[in-house]
Amino acid sequence: MASERDIQNRRPITAALMLATLMNTLDSTIANVALPHIQGSVSAAQDQITWVLTSYIIAAAIMTPLSGWLAQKIGRKRMFLFSIFGFVIASMLCGIATSLPEIVFFRLLQGIAGASMMPLSQSVMLDIFPPKQVPQVMAIWSSAVILGPILGPALGGYLTENLSWRWVFYINVPIGILAFLGVNFFMENDEGGRERPFDFLGFGALITFICGFQLMLDRGPGQDWFHAPEIWIEATMAVIGLWVFLVQTLTTEHPFFHRDLARDRNFVMTTVFGFCTGALLYASSALLPTLMQNLLGYSVLESGYASMPRGLGSLIAFLGVPFLLARFGARRVLFAGLCISMLALWEMSGFDLMMTSGPIMLSGFVQGLGTGLLFAPLSTLAYVTLSPVHRTEGTVVSTMVRSLGSSAGISIIQAGIITKGAQAHSALAAHVQPSDPVFMGLLPSFMNPGDPLGVQILNGEVTRQATMIAYDAVFGLMIFMVIGMMPLLLFLRPPVKPGAVPLEAVD
C-alpha cells in the first residue's frame, strides 16, 4: 500500500510514472517506423528484422513476472530506479549496434530492464488514488500509453530521415533522466522484504514455455513449420513448459503466481481479452510501416506521418472513455471498440498498390479509435474485484500476457504474410505466359521475359503484388478473429464485493 508521503506527492509521482511509461511505448512505435532502415543497415531479411520487435517483447514477457517478485523483495522504488537506468543504458547500446545479433541482444536487455515499468506504474497509481477515482486514473495513465503511438511515428520518421535510425534509441536518454529524477525525489522508499518463497520450478517452466512458443512462431515460416525437427523441439518445449507450470501452480504451497488471481473471474477474462487484443490489433499496426515503405515506396518520414492518425484516434477514445463508461458501462464500450476495430480491418483488407495515403490514415484513425475503447475499460474491470494485496502481481500478470499476445501476433501475422504471399506469387506467376500475345502486348518493354534483367524486374513486380494480396488476406482473416473475441464479454459481470467500485460505474 502507498505511504502518506506518496499520497501527498501523487501528482509529481504520476508525472514521473507516465514519463517512464511514455518512454516505453515511444520506443516501440519509433522502432516500428525505423525497421526498414535498420533492416538495410544490418543486412537482415524480411522475416529476420521482426526479431528487433519480438526480442524486446519476449524479453519483457519473461522478465515481467519476475519483476513483481523483485519489487516485493527490494521495494518498488528501487525496482523503478534500476529499470529506468537499465532501459536508458540498453537504449544507448541499441543505438551503437552494428549487426543484427547485436541489436537483437541489446533489445533483449532493453526488454528485461523495461519490463517492470508499466505494471508497477499501474500498481502504484492504483494505490495512491482512492477507489472511486480508479476509472479516471486508468484513463489518465492510459493517455501516456497512447501518447507514444501519437508522437512515435512522426518523431521516429523525422529522426531517421534527418539524423539516423540510431537516434530513435538515443531519444530515450533525456526522457529516462527526467523519469529517474521524479521517482527518486518524490516516491517514498519501500524496504520490500515481503516476498513469498521463490518458485524456481514454476518460473523456469514459464520461461521454457514462452521461449519455446515464441521460437516456434518466429522460426516456423523459414523452417517449413513441422516438417523441420527444430520446430518439433520448440513446440515440445512449449507444451512441457506450460504443463509443468500449470501443475506446479495448482499443487505447490507457494506458486510463482498466487492462485487467488485465477479465482477472480473478471481478472481472468480481462487477461484473456488482453492477450487477444495484443495479438490481433497491436501487432497489425507494428507491421504497417514495413508495408508502406517496402511496397508503396514511402519514405520513413512519410510512413511516420501516415501512422499518426492511429494515435490521434486512440487519444480521442481515451478522452471520451470516462464518460462512456459512466453512461453505457464497460461491456458496451468494449463491444463498441471491437465493432470499430472490425470496421478498420475491413478497410485495411481493401488496400492496393495504387492507393494514396488516405485509406491508410483513415483506417489507422478508425483502428486507433477502436483500440482506445478497449484498453481503459479492460484496465478498470481487471482490478474492480481484485484484492489490493494482489494488485502488483495482477498488473504484472496482465502486462506479461498482453506482451506475449503482441509478440505472438507479430510472428503469426508475419508468418501469414509470408505463406499467403508465396501462394499468391505462385498463382500470379502461373498467368505469366510469354507465349500469350495479349500478355506480351500489355507488358512494358523493361519487363521483357527474354531479357535476364527484365525477368528480375517482372518477378519483383509479381512479388510486390503477391505481398499486397497477402496483407489483404491476413487483415480479412483478422476480422473473424475479432468476432471470436466477442463471447468473452458475456463473462465480465462479477458480483459486487465490499469496497469495490459499484457495478453501475463500470457495467
C-alpha positions as CSV (number, residue, x, y, z in Angstrom):
1,M,0.0,0.0,0.0
2,A,1.1,3.6,-0.6
3,S,2.6,5.7,2.2
4,E,1.2,9.1,3.3
5,R,4.1,10.8,1.5
6,D,3.3,9.0,-1.7
7,I,-0.4,10.1,-1.5
8,Q,0.7,13.7,-0.9
9,N,3.1,13.6,-3.8
10,R,0.8,11.7,-6.1
11,R,0.8,14.3,-8.8
12,P,4.6,14.5,-9.4
13,I,4.8,10.7,-8.9
14,T,2.1,10.3,-11.5
15,A,4.0,12.6,-13.9
16,A,7.2,10.6,-13.4
17,L,5.5,7.2,-13.9
18,M,3.8,8.5,-17.0
19,L,7.2,9.6,-18.4
20,A,8.6,6.1,-17.8
21,T,5.5,4.6,-19.5
22,L,5.8,7.1,-22.4
23,M,9.5,6.2,-22.8
24,N,8.5,2.5,-23.0
25,T,5.7,2.9,-25.6
26,L,7.5,5.6,-27.6
27,D,10.4,3.2,-28.1
28,S,8.2,0.5,-29.7
29,T,6.5,2.8,-32.1
30,I,9.6,4.6,-33.1
31,A,11.4,1.3,-33.8
32,N,8.4,0.2,-36.0
33,V,8.9,3.1,-38.3
34,A,12.6,2.7,-38.5
35,L,12.5,-1.1,-39.2
36,P,13.2,-0.9,-42.9
37,H,16.2,1.4,-42.3
38,I,17.5,-0.9,-39.6
39,Q,17.0,-3.8,-41.9
40,G,19.2,-2.3,-44.6
41,S,21.8,-1.2,-42.1
42,V,22.3,-4.6,-40.6
43,S,21.6,-6.6,-43.8
44,A,18.6,-8.6,-42.4
45,A,16.0,-10.5,-44.3
46,Q,12.3,-9.6,-44.1
47,D,11.4,-12.4,-41.6
48,Q,14.6,-11.7,-39.5
49,I,14.0,-8.0,-39.0
50,T,10.9,-8.6,-36.9
51,W,13.2,-10.1,-34.3
52,V,14.0,-6.5,-33.4
53,L,10.4,-6.2,-32.3
54,T,9.8,-9.6,-30.9
55,S,13.1,-9.9,-29.0
56,Y,12.1,-6.8,-26.9
57,I,8.5,-8.0,-26.4
58,I,9.5,-11.6,-25.4
59,A,12.2,-10.4,-23.0
60,A,9.7,-8.1,-21.4
61,A,7.2,-11.0,-21.2
62,I,9.8,-13.2,-19.5
63,M,11.0,-10.6,-17.1
64,T,7.6,-9.1,-16.2
65,P,6.5,-11.8,-13.8
66,L,9.9,-11.8,-12.1
67,S,9.7,-8.0,-11.7
68,G,6.7,-8.4,-9.4
69,W,8.6,-10.7,-7.1
70,L,11.6,-8.4,-7.2
71,A,9.5,-5.4,-6.4
72,Q,8.2,-7.1,-3.3
73,K,11.7,-8.1,-2.3
74,I,13.7,-4.9,-2.8
75,G,10.9,-2.4,-2.9
76,R,9.0,-0.7,-5.8
77,K,11.1,2.5,-5.7
78,R,14.4,0.6,-6.1
79,M,12.9,-1.6,-8.8
80,F,11.8,1.5,-10.7
81,L,15.2,3.2,-10.5
82,F,17.0,0.1,-11.6
83,S,14.6,-0.4,-14.5
84,I,14.8,3.2,-15.8
85,F,18.6,3.2,-15.5
86,G,19.0,-0.1,-17.3
87,F,16.5,0.9,-20.0
88,V,18.5,4.0,-20.8
89,I,21.8,2.1,-21.0
90,A,20.3,-0.6,-23.2
91,S,18.8,2.1,-25.5
92,M,22.2,3.6,-25.9
93,L,23.7,0.2,-26.7
94,C,20.9,-0.4,-29.4
95,G,22.0,2.9,-30.9
96,I,25.6,1.8,-31.4
97,A,24.8,-1.7,-32.6
98,T,26.4,-2.7,-35.9
99,S,24.8,-6.1,-36.7
100,L,21.5,-7.9,-36.3
101,P,22.7,-10.2,-33.5
102,E,24.0,-7.1,-31.6
103,I,20.8,-5.1,-31.9
104,V,18.6,-8.2,-31.1
105,F,20.7,-8.8,-27.9
106,F,20.6,-5.2,-26.8
107,R,16.8,-5.2,-27.4
108,L,16.6,-8.2,-25.2
109,L,18.4,-6.2,-22.5
110,Q,16.1,-3.3,-23.1
111,G,13.1,-5.5,-22.7
112,I,14.5,-7.1,-19.5
113,A,15.1,-3.6,-18.0
114,G,11.8,-2.1,-19.0
115,A,9.5,-5.0,-18.2
116,S,8.5,-3.7,-14.8
117,M,7.7,-0.1,-15.8
118,M,4.2,-0.5,-17.0
119,P,2.8,-3.0,-14.4
120,L,4.4,-1.3,-11.4
121,S,3.5,2.2,-12.5
122,Q,-0.1,1.0,-12.9
123,S,0.1,-0.7,-9.4
124,V,1.4,2.5,-7.8
125,M,-1.3,4.7,-9.3
126,L,-4.0,2.3,-8.1
127,D,-2.5,2.6,-4.6
128,I,-2.1,6.4,-4.4
129,F,-5.6,7.2,-5.7
130,P,-8.9,6.4,-3.9
131,P,-11.0,3.6,-5.5
132,K,-13.7,5.9,-6.7
133,Q,-11.2,7.6,-9.0
134,V,-9.9,4.4,-10.5
135,P,-11.7,4.8,-13.9
136,Q,-10.4,8.3,-14.3
137,V,-6.9,7.3,-13.1
138,M,-6.8,4.4,-15.6
139,A,-7.8,6.8,-18.3
140,I,-5.1,9.3,-17.4
141,W,-2.5,6.5,-17.2
142,S,-3.6,5.1,-20.5
143,S,-3.1,8.5,-22.1
144,A,0.7,8.0,-21.6
145,V,0.4,4.6,-23.2
146,I,-1.2,6.1,-26.3
147,L,0.9,9.3,-26.4
148,G,3.8,7.2,-27.6
149,P,1.9,5.9,-30.7
150,I,1.0,9.5,-31.5
151,L,4.4,11.0,-31.2
152,G,6.4,7.9,-32.1
153,P,5.8,7.6,-35.9
154,A,6.4,11.3,-36.7
155,L,9.3,11.6,-34.3
156,G,10.9,8.4,-35.4
157,G,10.4,9.4,-39.1
158,Y,12.0,12.8,-38.5
159,L,15.0,11.4,-36.6
160,T,15.6,8.6,-39.1
161,E,15.2,10.9,-42.1
162,N,17.4,13.8,-40.8
163,L,19.8,12.1,-38.5
164,S,19.9,8.3,-38.3
165,W,17.8,5.4,-37.1
166,R,20.2,5.2,-34.1
167,W,18.6,8.3,-32.7
168,V,15.3,6.6,-32.2
169,F,17.0,4.9,-29.3
170,Y,19.1,7.8,-28.1
171,I,15.9,9.8,-27.6
172,N,15.2,7.7,-24.5
173,V,18.1,9.3,-22.6
174,P,16.6,12.7,-21.7
175,I,13.1,11.2,-21.0
176,G,14.7,8.5,-18.8
177,I,16.7,11.1,-16.8
178,L,13.5,13.1,-16.1
179,A,11.6,9.9,-15.0
180,F,14.5,8.7,-12.9
181,L,14.7,12.1,-11.0
182,G,11.0,12.2,-10.5
183,V,10.8,8.8,-8.9
184,N,14.0,9.3,-6.9
185,F,12.9,12.6,-5.3
186,F,9.1,12.1,-4.8
187,M,8.5,8.4,-4.1
188,E,8.8,7.1,-0.6
189,N,11.5,4.4,0.0
190,D,10.0,0.9,0.2
191,E,12.2,-1.5,2.0
192,G,10.5,-4.6,0.5
193,G,11.1,-7.9,2.1
194,R,7.5,-9.1,1.7
195,E,8.1,-11.7,-0.9
196,R,6.8,-15.3,-0.8
197,P,9.4,-18.1,-1.3
198,F,10.6,-18.0,-4.9
199,D,9.1,-20.8,-7.0
200,F,12.1,-21.6,-9.2
201,L,10.4,-24.6,-10.9
202,G,7.4,-22.5,-11.8
203,F,9.4,-19.6,-13.1
204,G,11.7,-22.0,-15.1
205,A,8.7,-23.7,-16.6
206,L,7.2,-20.4,-17.6
207,I,10.4,-19.3,-19.3
208,T,10.6,-22.6,-21.1
209,F,7.0,-22.2,-22.4
210,I,7.5,-18.6,-23.5
211,C,10.8,-19.2,-25.2
212,G,9.7,-22.4,-27.0
213,F,6.4,-20.8,-28.1
214,Q,8.0,-17.7,-29.5
215,L,10.9,-19.5,-31.2
216,M,8.4,-21.8,-32.9
217,L,6.4,-18.8,-34.2
218,D,9.5,-16.9,-35.3
219,R,11.3,-19.8,-36.9
220,G,8.3,-21.7,-38.3
221,P,7.9,-19.8,-41.7
222,G,11.6,-20.2,-42.5
223,Q,11.8,-23.9,-41.5
224,D,8.6,-25.0,-43.2
225,W,6.9,-25.5,-39.8
226,F,6.5,-29.0,-38.6
227,H,8.4,-30.5,-41.5
228,A,11.6,-29.4,-39.6
229,P,12.8,-31.2,-36.4
230,E,13.7,-27.8,-34.9
231,I,10.1,-26.7,-34.8
232,W,9.0,-30.0,-33.2
233,I,11.7,-29.5,-30.5
234,E,10.5,-25.9,-29.8
235,A,6.8,-27.0,-29.8
236,T,7.6,-29.8,-27.3
237,M,9.5,-27.3,-25.1
238,A,6.4,-25.0,-25.1
239,V,4.0,-27.8,-24.2
240,I,6.1,-29.3,-21.5
241,G,6.8,-25.9,-20.0
242,L,3.1,-25.0,-19.9
243,W,2.2,-28.3,-18.4
244,V,4.8,-28.1,-15.7
245,F,3.9,-24.5,-14.9
246,L,0.2,-25.3,-14.5
247,V,0.8,-28.4,-12.4
248,Q,3.2,-26.5,-10.2
249,T,0.9,-23.6,-9.8
250,L,-2.0,-25.8,-8.8
251,T,-0.1,-28.1,-6.4
252,T,2.8,-26.2,-4.7
253,E,2.4,-24.4,-1.4
254,H,3.9,-21.1,-2.8
255,P,3.3,-20.9,-6.5
256,F,5.0,-18.3,-8.7
257,F,1.6,-16.6,-9.3
258,H,-0.9,-16.6,-6.4
259,R,-3.8,-18.8,-7.0
260,D,-6.2,-16.1,-5.9
261,L,-5.7,-14.4,-9.3
262,A,-7.2,-17.4,-11.1
263,R,-10.2,-17.3,-8.8
264,D,-11.2,-13.8,-9.8
265,R,-13.4,-14.3,-12.9
266,N,-13.1,-10.6,-14.1
267,F,-9.3,-10.7,-13.9
268,V,-9.0,-13.9,-15.8
269,M,-11.3,-12.9,-18.6
270,T,-9.8,-9.4,-19.0
271,T,-6.3,-11.1,-19.1
272,V,-7.5,-13.4,-21.9
273,F,-9.1,-10.4,-23.6
274,G,-5.8,-8.5,-23.3
275,F,-3.9,-11.4,-25.0
276,C,-6.3,-11.4,-27.9
277,T,-6.2,-7.7,-28.2
278,G,-2.4,-7.6,-28.3
279,A,-2.3,-10.4,-30.8
280,L,-4.9,-9.1,-33.2
281,L,-4.8,-5.3,-33.1
282,Y,-1.5,-4.1,-31.8
283,A,0.5,-6.5,-33.9
284,S,-1.1,-5.3,-37.1
285,S,0.0,-1.7,-36.5
286,A,3.6,-2.9,-35.9
287,L,4.0,-4.2,-39.5
288,L,2.2,-1.4,-41.4
289,P,5.3,0.8,-41.7
290,T,7.0,-2.0,-43.5
291,L,4.1,-2.3,-45.9
292,M,4.2,1.4,-46.6
293,Q,8.0,1.7,-47.1
294,N,8.6,-1.6,-48.9
295,L,5.5,-1.9,-51.1
296,L,4.3,1.7,-51.6
297,G,7.7,3.4,-51.7
298,Y,7.0,5.8,-48.8
299,S,9.9,7.4,-47.1
300,V,10.3,6.8,-43.3
301,L,9.0,10.3,-42.6
302,E,6.0,9.8,-44.9
303,S,5.2,6.5,-43.2
304,G,5.5,8.2,-39.8
305,Y,3.1,10.9,-40.8
306,A,0.7,8.3,-42.2
307,S,0.8,6.4,-38.9
308,M,-0.1,9.3,-36.7
309,P,-3.9,9.3,-37.2
310,R,-3.9,5.9,-35.4
311,G,-2.6,7.6,-32.2
312,L,-5.0,10.5,-32.6
313,G,-7.9,8.2,-32.8
314,S,-6.8,6.4,-29.6
315,L,-6.4,9.8,-27.9
316,I,-9.9,10.8,-28.8
317,A,-11.2,7.5,-27.5
318,F,-9.3,7.8,-24.2
319,L,-10.7,11.3,-23.6
320,G,-14.2,10.0,-24.0
321,V,-13.9,6.7,-22.2
322,P,-14.7,8.0,-18.6
323,F,-18.0,9.5,-19.9
324,L,-18.8,6.4,-21.9
325,L,-18.1,4.1,-19.0
326,A,-20.4,6.0,-16.8
327,R,-23.1,6.3,-19.4
328,F,-23.1,2.9,-21.1
329,G,-21.0,0.5,-19.0
330,A,-17.7,-1.3,-19.7
331,R,-19.1,-4.2,-21.7
332,R,-20.9,-2.0,-24.1
333,V,-17.8,0.2,-24.5
334,L,-15.7,-2.9,-25.2
335,F,-18.3,-4.2,-27.7
336,A,-18.2,-0.9,-29.5
337,G,-14.4,-1.0,-29.6
338,L,-14.5,-4.4,-31.2
339,C,-17.0,-3.3,-33.8
340,I,-15.0,-0.2,-34.7
341,S,-11.8,-2.4,-34.9
342,M,-13.6,-4.7,-37.3
343,L,-14.5,-1.8,-39.5
344,A,-10.9,-0.7,-39.6
345,L,-9.7,-4.2,-40.5
346,W,-12.4,-4.4,-43.3
347,E,-11.0,-1.1,-44.7
348,M,-7.4,-2.5,-44.4
349,S,-8.4,-5.6,-46.3
350,G,-9.1,-3.5,-49.3
351,F,-5.6,-1.9,-49.6
352,D,-4.0,-1.9,-53.0
353,L,-0.7,-0.7,-54.5
354,M,-2.3,2.2,-56.4
355,M,-3.9,3.8,-53.3
356,T,-2.9,7.2,-51.8
357,S,-2.2,7.7,-48.1
358,G,-5.9,8.4,-47.5
359,P,-7.1,4.8,-46.9
360,I,-4.1,4.1,-44.6
361,M,-4.7,7.2,-42.5
362,L,-8.5,6.7,-42.3
363,S,-8.2,3.0,-41.4
364,G,-5.5,3.8,-38.9
365,F,-7.6,6.5,-37.2
366,V,-10.6,4.1,-37.0
367,Q,-8.5,1.3,-35.6
368,G,-6.9,3.7,-33.1
369,L,-10.4,4.8,-32.0
370,G,-11.5,1.1,-31.6
371,T,-8.3,0.2,-29.7
372,G,-8.7,3.2,-27.4
373,L,-12.1,2.0,-26.4
374,L,-10.6,-1.4,-25.3
375,F,-7.6,-0.5,-23.1
376,A,-9.1,1.7,-20.4
377,P,-12.2,-0.5,-19.7
378,L,-10.1,-3.6,-19.5
379,S,-7.7,-1.9,-17.1
380,T,-10.6,-0.8,-15.0
381,L,-12.5,-4.1,-14.9
382,A,-9.4,-6.1,-14.2
383,Y,-9.0,-4.6,-10.7
384,V,-12.5,-3.8,-9.7
385,T,-12.9,-7.1,-7.7
386,L,-9.2,-7.9,-7.2
387,S,-7.9,-7.6,-3.6
388,P,-5.4,-4.7,-3.2
389,V,-2.9,-7.3,-1.9
390,H,-2.7,-8.8,-5.3
391,R,-2.7,-5.6,-7.4
392,T,1.0,-5.6,-8.1
393,E,1.1,-9.2,-9.0
394,G,-2.1,-8.8,-11.1
395,T,-0.7,-5.9,-13.1
396,V,2.4,-8.0,-13.7
397,V,0.4,-11.0,-15.0
398,S,-1.9,-8.9,-17.3
399,T,1.1,-7.0,-18.7
400,M,3.0,-10.2,-19.3
401,V,0.1,-11.9,-21.1
402,R,-0.6,-8.8,-23.2
403,S,3.1,-8.6,-24.2
404,L,3.1,-12.3,-25.1
405,G,0.0,-11.7,-27.2
406,S,1.6,-8.8,-29.1
407,S,4.7,-10.8,-29.7
408,A,2.8,-13.9,-30.9
409,G,0.6,-11.7,-33.0
410,I,3.5,-10.1,-34.8
411,S,5.1,-13.5,-35.5
412,I,1.7,-15.0,-36.6
413,I,0.9,-12.1,-38.9
414,Q,4.4,-12.1,-40.4
415,A,4.1,-15.9,-41.0
416,G,0.7,-15.4,-42.6
417,I,2.0,-12.8,-44.9
418,I,4.9,-15.0,-46.0
419,T,2.7,-18.0,-46.5
420,K,-0.1,-16.2,-48.3
421,G,2.5,-14.2,-50.3
422,A,4.1,-17.4,-51.6
423,Q,0.7,-18.8,-52.5
424,A,-0.3,-15.6,-54.3
425,H,3.1,-15.5,-56.1
426,S,2.6,-19.0,-57.5
427,A,-1.0,-18.1,-58.6
428,L,0.1,-14.9,-60.3
429,A,3.2,-16.5,-61.9
430,A,1.1,-19.1,-63.5
431,H,-0.6,-16.4,-65.6
432,V,2.8,-15.0,-66.8
433,Q,2.8,-16.7,-70.3
434,P,5.3,-15.3,-72.8
435,S,3.5,-17.3,-75.5
436,D,0.4,-15.3,-74.9
437,P,0.4,-12.4,-77.4
438,V,-2.2,-10.4,-75.4
439,F,0.0,-10.6,-72.3
440,M,3.2,-9.7,-74.2
441,G,1.4,-6.7,-75.8
442,L,0.4,-5.3,-72.4
443,L,3.8,-6.0,-70.8
444,P,6.1,-3.0,-70.6
445,S,9.3,-3.4,-72.6
446,F,11.6,-3.2,-69.5
447,M,9.9,-6.4,-68.2
448,N,10.7,-8.5,-71.3
449,P,10.9,-12.1,-70.2
450,G,13.5,-12.7,-72.8
451,D,15.9,-10.4,-71.0
452,P,17.6,-11.5,-67.7
453,L,17.1,-8.0,-66.2
454,G,13.5,-7.9,-67.5
455,V,12.9,-11.3,-65.7
456,Q,14.2,-9.9,-62.4
457,I,12.0,-6.7,-62.7
458,L,8.9,-8.8,-63.7
459,N,9.5,-11.2,-60.8
460,G,9.9,-8.3,-58.4
461,E,6.6,-6.8,-59.5
462,V,4.8,-10.2,-59.2
463,T,6.3,-10.5,-55.6
464,R,5.1,-7.0,-54.8
465,Q,1.6,-7.7,-56.0
466,A,1.5,-11.0,-54.2
467,T,2.7,-9.5,-50.9
468,M,-0.1,-6.9,-51.0
469,I,-2.6,-9.7,-51.7
470,A,-1.2,-11.5,-48.6
471,Y,-1.6,-8.4,-46.4
472,D,-5.2,-8.0,-47.5
473,A,-5.9,-11.7,-46.9
474,V,-4.4,-11.5,-43.4
475,F,-6.4,-8.4,-42.5
476,G,-9.6,-10.0,-43.7
477,L,-8.9,-13.1,-41.6
478,M,-8.4,-10.9,-38.5
479,I,-12.0,-9.7,-38.8
480,F,-13.2,-13.2,-38.0
481,M,-10.8,-13.5,-35.1
482,V,-12.2,-10.3,-33.6
483,I,-15.7,-11.7,-33.9
484,G,-14.4,-14.7,-31.9
485,M,-13.4,-12.4,-29.0
486,M,-17.0,-11.1,-28.5
487,P,-18.3,-14.0,-26.5
488,L,-15.7,-13.2,-23.8
489,L,-17.8,-10.1,-23.0
490,L,-20.5,-12.3,-21.5
491,F,-18.2,-13.4,-18.7
492,L,-17.4,-9.8,-17.5
493,R,-20.1,-9.4,-14.9
494,P,-18.9,-10.5,-11.4
495,P,-20.8,-9.8,-8.2
496,V,-20.1,-6.6,-6.3
497,K,-17.6,-7.2,-3.5
498,P,-17.1,-5.0,-0.4
499,G,-15.0,-2.0,-1.2
500,A,-15.3,-2.5,-5.0
501,V,-16.4,0.2,-7.4
502,P,-20.2,-0.1,-7.9
503,L,-21.0,-2.0,-11.0
504,E,-23.2,0.8,-12.3
505,A,-19.9,2.7,-12.8
506,V,-18.3,0.0,-14.9
507,D,-21.2,-2.0,-16.3
